[in-house]
Amino acid sequence: MKRSRALTLVLMAPAPLLLAGCDSAPEETLRKGFYTDVAACEKDGNAADVCQRAFDNASRANEANSPKFKTREECIAEFGDLCRERVVHDGASQSSMWTPLMTGFLISQLMSPRYPAGYYDAAPIYRFRNGQYTQYGDERSSGFGGGTSGGGSTTRSYRSVDIAPNRAVTVSRSGFGSVAAARSGWGGSSSSSSRGSSSGG
């Protein structure tokens, strides 16, 4: 009995060591880059197909979920001359609205020490008339770089973009909120601000 019990204890001994090894495994992070065009994305070291995919996905999100205004004046008040008129067809009738131009796109790539960088998500970027870059969407929509919409809340708001144009930073994998390291000499903390929903958004 004593010998059997001793053998059991010996077999169980490595378990804490294995668990400790798992705890010390490198944490996955998210590399987020803000680019004004596909060429700038490629120049920063990203694969051409990844940059094009991010641009295309951001463009689709822009067409579906961009800020919408009933008049040109309302759009200009927020985005200056970066506004365009869009015609919406609804059966036999049609109406017009004003939306800001997409001035860039945000690309997110999942970084892991075990695998090559993998594409995660993309979102359109707009620029307010005061020069501040912003995203527009809700927590469920791709407007905030959080995956495709899963339904639910349709309340959308603005969120500031604190990444300098044509740069990338690495953020924490848990929540994607705090900046862990910076690239190309740019640094700072990621923040968000709400300016409220736009007219007709």
C-alpha distance (Angstrom), angle and dihedral (degrees) to the residues before:
residue distance angle dihedral
M1 . . .
K2 3.78 . .
R3 3.81 92.0 .
S4 3.83 92.2 48.6
R5 3.79 91.4 48.9
A6 3.79 91.8 49.2
L7 3.82 90.9 51.4
T8 3.80 90.4 51.5
L9 3.80 91.2 53.4
V10 3.79 91.4 49.2
L11 3.83 91.7 51.9
M12 3.79 91.6 48.7
A13 3.79 94.5 49.1
P14 3.86 98.4 82.4
A15 3.83 92.6 54.2
P16 3.85 96.2 85.2
L17 3.79 89.3 46.9
L18 3.81 91.1 54.5
L19 3.80 91.7 48.5
A20 3.76 90.7 49.4
G21 3.79 89.1 52.5
C22 3.81 90.5 54.6
D23 3.81 91.9 50.3
S24 3.79 91.7 53.9
A25 3.82 94.2 50.5
P26 3.85 113.3 124.2
E27 3.80 111.9 -91.6
E28 3.78 120.2 -119.5
T29 3.79 114.6 -117.3
L30 3.79 137.1 -169.1
R31 3.80 122.3 -121.1
K32 3.80 110.3 -151.7
G33 3.78 121.6 -169.6
F34 3.80 131.2 -175.6
Y35 3.81 113.8 -152.6
T36 3.78 132.7 176.0
D37 3.82 93.2 -149.7
V38 3.80 143.1 -4.2
A39 3.81 93.3 -94.8
A40 3.81 91.8 57.6
C41 3.80 89.6 49.1
E42 3.80 91.4 53.7
K43 3.82 92.1 44.8
D44 3.81 89.3 58.0
G45 3.80 89.7 61.8
N46 3.79 102.1 -93.2
A47 3.80 122.3 136.3
A48 3.81 114.6 -96.9
D49 3.81 94.3 -125.5
V50 3.82 91.7 49.4
C51 3.81 91.6 51.2
Q52 3.80 92.6 48.4
R53 3.80 92.0 47.5
A54 3.80 91.2 50.6
F55 3.81 92.0 48.7
D56 3.81 92.5 48.6
N57 3.82 93.0 48.2
A58 3.79 91.8 47.0
S59 3.81 90.5 49.4
R60 3.81 91.0 53.0
A61 3.80 90.6 48.7
N62 3.80 88.8 49.7
E63 3.79 92.5 54.0
A64 3.80 92.2 48.2
N65 3.81 103.9 36.7
S66 3.81 110.5 19.5
P67 3.83 120.0 133.5
K68 3.79 109.6 -83.8
F69 3.80 129.1 -152.6
K70 3.78 130.5 -172.3
T71 3.82 94.4 -141.2
R72 3.80 137.8 32.6
E73 3.80 90.4 -122.9
E74 3.81 92.6 58.0
C75 3.79 91.4 51.4
I76 3.81 93.8 46.5
A77 3.80 90.4 50.5
E78 3.82 88.3 63.2
F79 3.82 104.9 28.0
G80 3.80 106.6 20.7
D81 3.79 114.8 -145.6
L82 3.84 92.5 -14.8
C83 3.80 91.9 96.6
R84 3.78 133.7 111.1
E85 3.77 135.8 -172.9
R86 3.79 118.5 -118.1
V87 3.79 126.1 -166.0
V88 3.79 116.2 -141.8
H89 3.79 119.0 -157.4
D90 3.79 117.0 -150.9
G91 3.78 109.0 177.8
A92 3.79 109.1 -67.2
S93 3.80 94.1 -10.8
Q94 3.77 132.5 67.7
S95 3.78 136.2 -164.0
S96 3.79 136.6 -174.8
M97 3.79 132.7 -128.0
W98 3.78 136.9 174.4
T99 3.79 126.1 -119.9
P100 3.83 134.3 173.5
L101 3.78 120.5 -105.9
M102 3.79 118.0 -106.6
T103 3.80 105.8 -109.5
G104 3.80 97.5 -175.1
F105 3.76 145.1 -29.3
L106 3.78 137.9 -107.6
I107 3.80 117.1 -134.5
S108 3.81 124.7 -165.7
Q109 3.79 123.4 -162.1
L110 3.79 125.6 -175.5
M111 3.80 111.2 -127.3
S112 3.78 121.1 -156.0
P113 3.82 130.8 167.8
R114 3.79 88.0 -136.3
Y115 3.81 101.0 50.6
P116 3.82 139.9 32.6
A117 3.80 116.2 -91.9
G118 3.79 109.2 -75.3
Y119 3.80 128.7 -152.7
Y120 3.81 111.5 -108.2
D121 3.80 111.6 168.9
A122 3.81 146.9 -38.8
A123 3.80 136.5 -146.6
P124 3.83 137.5 -173.9
I125 3.81 120.1 -106.1
Y126 3.83 126.0 -147.5
R127 3.81 131.9 -169.9
F128 3.79 124.2 -134.3
R129 3.79 118.4 -139.3
N130 3.84 88.7 -104.0
G131 3.82 90.1 61.3
Q132 3.82 98.0 -105.0
Y133 3.81 114.3 136.5
T134 3.79 117.8 -135.1
Q135 3.77 146.3 179.1
Y136 3.78 122.7 -139.3
G137 3.78 126.8 -152.7
D138 3.78 144.2 69.4
E139 3.78 132.9 -81.7
R140 3.83 91.4 -91.8
S141 3.80 98.2 47.5
S142 3.78 131.2 79.5
G143 3.79 87.4 -118.6
F144 3.80 87.7 89.7
G145 3.76 95.7 39.4
G146 3.78 92.0 -105.3
G147 3.79 103.0 123.8
T148 3.77 131.1 -90.6
S149 3.77 121.6 -34.9
G150 3.75 116.1 -86.0
G151 3.76 96.8 -170.5
G152 3.78 125.6 -108.1
S153 3.80 120.7 93.4
T154 3.81 117.4 39.7
T155 3.82 95.9 -175.8
R156 3.79 107.0 121.6
S157 3.78 130.6 -170.4
Y158 3.79 141.7 170.1
R159 3.80 125.0 -90.9
S160 3.79 121.5 -167.5
V161 3.81 120.5 -120.7
D162 3.81 111.8 -137.5
I163 3.80 96.9 -179.7
A164 3.80 112.6 104.1
P165 3.83 113.8 -117.9
N166 3.80 114.8 -83.8
R167 3.79 94.0 11.1
A168 3.80 135.1 106.7
V169 3.80 133.5 -146.5
T170 3.78 133.2 -169.9
V171 3.80 116.4 -123.9
S172 3.79 132.7 -171.7
R173 3.81 115.8 -81.6
S174 3.82 91.6 -136.1
G175 3.79 105.5 79.3
F176 3.83 93.2 -20.8
G177 3.80 87.3 -116.7
S178 3.80 112.5 115.1
V179 3.76 124.2 59.5
A180 3.80 111.2 -122.4
A181 3.79 99.7 177.8
A182 3.78 138.1 -3.5
R183 3.78 133.9 -136.8
S184 3.80 131.0 -143.5
G185 3.79 92.7 14.8
W186 3.82 95.8 -65.3
G187 3.78 117.6 129.3
G188 3.78 141.5 166.3
S189 3.75 142.4 106.0
S190 3.76 125.8 -69.5
S191 3.79 112.5 -116.7
S192 3.76 137.3 173.7
S193 3.76 132.2 -148.1
S194 3.76 131.7 -174.6
R195 3.79 121.2 -141.2
G196 3.79 92.7 177.5
S197 3.78 128.8 -108.7
S198 3.78 119.5 -52.6
S199 3.78 125.1 -123.5
G200 3.76 112.9 -70.9
G201 3.83 91.4 -0.1
